Amino acid sequence: MTFADNTVLVTGANRGIGQALVTEALRRGAKRIYAGTRQPLAHPDGRVTPLTLDVTNPGQIQAAAGQVESLDLLINNAGVFLYDDLSDRAALDRHLAVNLFGTYGVTQAFLPLLTRTRGAIVNNVSLMALAPLPLTPAYSISKAAAFSLTQSLRALLASRGVRVHAALTGPTDTDMLRDFDIPKASPESVARAILDAVDNGEEDIFPDPMSRSLADSWRGGAAKALERQNAALAA
Ligand SMILES: NC(=O)c1ccc[n+]([C@@H]2O[C@H](COP(=O)([O-])OP(=O)(O)OC[C@H]3O[C@@H](n4cnc5c(N)ncnc54)[C@H](OP(=O)(O)O)[C@@H]3O)[C@@H](O)[C@H]2O)c1
């Protein structure tokens, strides 16, 4: 996929990695970028069309889908990250509502458009989909579920020509990880790496130094081989 003349939708586009993805897609010459946000957004570039889009709100998802005529790339980026210890089911519900069902709902709503263009989906998952962090187990569960959703959609949508990517993003310097005093990648570098990987057709994307250190072993590992073997059944 080259971005020139393409139409892109990014959820959670007002800050962090989502904002950086909008800027990077503009830099690459995207024709139109739909910026999904919960609060009103004003953007200086005329190619950016704001969309009111709380990904947990089915009415807003439907209304947003009605405003988009054509779509080449959907980036499910919106996410929540809260500390918990699994003692309160509400924390799990909240993470699943945004990180899993939000991704699912937005994808289903825009699938007819993506099928028409034989487009692509990127789900900004997390390295915590592969190994949970005990400080944020509910988040980790929701990202593992979102990764599994990504893998199933990849197998199911291949016959329709829709590519489905997972960004297995590691620590990135945004509001989300404000409290973590660890090395972090810049959101700009992560956005660049995600769009490069879409261009290169990498289905699992490792967009920062920490995730990149796992890329080869993931791609050559038993779990990936099993994913491919299982996906062949859908074909
Ligand atoms: N930062 C990291 O280290 C890291 C690592 C791995 C994966 N990720 C993933 O990358 C994605 C972006 O994270 P970030 O680091 O950029 O975090 P961030 O700066 O906290 O931004 C989160 C974004 O998600 C939006 N959002 C939250 N709930 C939403 C909802 N119900 N509907 C629509 N938008 C909603 C927020 O909008 P509001 O401004 O309205 O709250 C905001 O735009 C997330 O999916 C996150 O899990 C981040």
The ligand as an SDF file (V2000), in Angstrom:
LIG
                    3D

 48 52  0  0  0  0  0  0  0  0999 V2000
    2.0400    4.0160   24.8980 N   0  0  0  0  0  0  0  0  0  0  0  0
    2.4540    2.7540   24.8730 C   0  0  0  0  0  0  0  0  0  0  0  0
    3.4910    2.4060   25.4470 O   0  0  0  0  0  0  0  0  0  0  0  0
    1.6570    1.7170   24.1380 C   0  0  0  0  0  0  0  0  0  0  0  0
    2.2270    0.4280   24.0290 C   0  0  0  0  0  0  0  0  0  0  0  0
    1.5030   -0.5620   23.3740 C   0  0  0  0  0  0  0  0  0  0  0  0
    0.2790   -0.2870   22.8200 C   0  0  0  0  0  0  0  0  0  0  0  0
   -0.2410    0.9760   22.9450 N   0  0  0  0  0  0  0  0  0  0  0  0
   -1.5700    1.1840   22.3600 C   0  0  0  0  0  0  0  0  0  0  0  0
   -1.5190    2.2750   21.4750 O   0  0  0  0  0  0  0  0  0  0  0  0
   -2.8090    2.8840   21.4150 C   0  0  0  0  0  0  0  0  0  0  0  0
   -2.6290    4.3950   21.6120 C   0  0  0  0  0  0  0  0  0  0  0  0
   -2.0950    4.5960   22.9090 O   0  0  0  0  0  0  0  0  0  0  0  0
   -1.2810    5.8960   23.3200 P   0  0  0  0  0  0  0  0  0  0  0  0
   -0.0280    5.4370   23.9280 O   0  0  0  0  0  0  0  0  0  0  0  0
   -1.2740    6.8600   22.2090 O   0  0  0  0  0  0  0  0  0  0  0  0
   -2.2080    6.3990   24.5310 O   0  0  0  0  0  0  0  0  0  0  0  0
   -2.8780    7.7890   24.8980 P   0  0  0  0  0  0  0  0  0  0  0  0
   -1.9540    8.9010   24.6050 O   0  0  0  0  0  0  0  0  0  0  0  0
   -3.3920    7.5730   26.2810 O   0  0  0  0  0  0  0  0  0  0  0  0
   -4.0930    7.8990   23.8710 O   0  0  0  0  0  0  0  0  0  0  0  0
   -5.1980    7.0470   23.9540 C   0  0  0  0  0  0  0  0  0  0  0  0
   -6.1560    7.4670   22.8720 C   0  0  0  0  0  0  0  0  0  0  0  0
   -7.2890    6.5760   22.8910 O   0  0  0  0  0  0  0  0  0  0  0  0
   -8.4610    7.3730   22.9710 C   0  0  0  0  0  0  0  0  0  0  0  0
   -9.5810    6.6610   23.5950 N   0  0  0  0  0  0  0  0  0  0  0  0
   -9.6500    6.1260   24.8270 C   0  0  0  0  0  0  0  0  0  0  0  0
  -10.8780    5.5910   25.0220 N   0  0  0  0  0  0  0  0  0  0  0  0
  -11.5790    5.8250   23.8800 C   0  0  0  0  0  0  0  0  0  0  0  0
  -12.8890    5.5330   23.4530 C   0  0  0  0  0  0  0  0  0  0  0  0
  -13.7790    4.8960   24.2430 N   0  0  0  0  0  0  0  0  0  0  0  0
  -13.2740    5.9000   22.1980 N   0  0  0  0  0  0  0  0  0  0  0  0
  -12.4090    6.5480   21.3870 C   0  0  0  0  0  0  0  0  0  0  0  0
  -11.1610    6.8840   21.7450 N   0  0  0  0  0  0  0  0  0  0  0  0
  -10.7470    6.5190   22.9730 C   0  0  0  0  0  0  0  0  0  0  0  0
   -8.0410    8.6010   23.7800 C   0  0  0  0  0  0  0  0  0  0  0  0
   -8.9960    9.6340   23.6030 O   0  0  0  0  0  0  0  0  0  0  0  0
   -9.2720   10.7400   24.7790 P   0  0  0  0  0  0  0  0  0  0  0  0
   -8.2200   11.7980   24.5980 O   0  0  0  0  0  0  0  0  0  0  0  0
  -10.6560   11.2050   24.4880 O   0  0  0  0  0  0  0  0  0  0  0  0
   -9.1340   10.0230   26.0900 O   0  0  0  0  0  0  0  0  0  0  0  0
   -6.7050    8.8770   23.1090 C   0  0  0  0  0  0  0  0  0  0  0  0
   -6.8730    9.5350   21.8940 O   0  0  0  0  0  0  0  0  0  0  0  0
   -3.6380    2.2220   22.5060 C   0  0  0  0  0  0  0  0  0  0  0  0
   -4.4740    1.2360   21.9310 O   0  0  0  0  0  0  0  0  0  0  0  0
   -2.5970    1.5790   23.3890 C   0  0  0  0  0  0  0  0  0  0  0  0
   -3.1110    0.4650   24.0880 O   0  0  0  0  0  0  0  0  0  0  0  0
    0.4190    1.9690   23.5750 C   0  0  0  0  0  0  0  0  0  0  0  0
  1  2  1  0
  2  3  2  0
  2  4  1  0
  4  5  1  0
  4 48  2  0
  5  6  2  0
  6  7  1  0
  7  8  2  0
  8  9  1  0
  8 48  1  0
  9 10  1  0
  9 46  1  0
 10 11  1  0
 11 12  1  0
 11 44  1  0
 12 13  1  0
 13 14  1  0
 14 15  2  0
 14 16  1  0
 14 17  1  0
 17 18  1  0
 18 19  2  0
 18 20  1  0
 18 21  1  0
 21 22  1  0
 22 23  1  0
 23 24  1  0
 23 42  1  0
 24 25  1  0
 25 26  1  0
 25 36  1  0
 26 27  1  0
 26 35  1  0
 27 28  2  0
 28 29  1  0
 29 30  1  0
 29 35  2  0
 30 31  1  0
 30 32  2  0
 32 33  1  0
 33 34  2  0
 34 35  1  0
 36 37  1  0
 36 42  1  0
 37 38  1  0
 38 39  2  0
 38 40  1  0
 38 41  1  0
 42 43  1  0
 44 45  1  0
 44 46  1  0
 46 47  1  0
M  CHG  2   8   1  16  -1
M  END
$$$$
